[in-house]
Amino acid sequence: MPSKNMTLFYSPASPFARKVLVLLHETGQLPTVELFDVQLSPVSPSGEVIARNPAGKIPALELANGDTLHDSRVILDYLDHQHSGEPLIPRDGANRWKRLSLASLADAVLDAAILIRYETFLRPEDLHWPTWLNAQQDKIERVLAELETQADTGQLQCFDIASISIACALGYLDFRQPQLDWRNRFPRLASWYAEASQRGSMLDSQPPA
Ligand code: BEZ
């Protein structure tokens, strides 16, 4: 049994933390990481996290030497260098930039969906700004349309950094926007996700019910 030599500060609801959990699972590194569940929001940060990352954001990964890595992209890159299997982030060549750009599109869905969550859940109702909310939702739709093309052209066959990020983005939409009904508009993406969401790494990291 490998010893736990790192600590991941995370929340089970955070899709950015979920990407890290999925990569840890896919690369067999989950047993090496202690999971530290933190309660936080932008208006009630966690002292435990701030002590390690002044931005107060999760995920944050504390290493054995006391250094802390953040954000999720940095942590994913680090962890992908700590296993001996096939890299999930291509090390070089055109494919590296292609897959990282696709992962970045998925992160853009997350950024927009989380901004919508904060606006609708944290911000007082009389201060909600519909124009801004609609702009975030439009961004999500544009990216999903592109991901539909990617699914249709076989670009999501390999479960690497791009596919992990897309799967976690779709999982977060189902979690926080269950009414969105994206599957009807993006059937190929839906069919890809039906399979991807059944991987052990995805099932084991599902957000709370
Ligand atoms: C959420 O509850 O939606 C959430 C929690 C942590 C980070 C981001 C989102």
Boltz pocket constraint, residues with backbone or C-beta under 6 A from the ligand:
constraints:
  - pocket:
      binder: B
      contacts: [[A, 11], [A, 13], [A, 14], [A, 15], [A, 40], [A, 114], [A, 117], [A, 176]]
      max_distance: 6.0
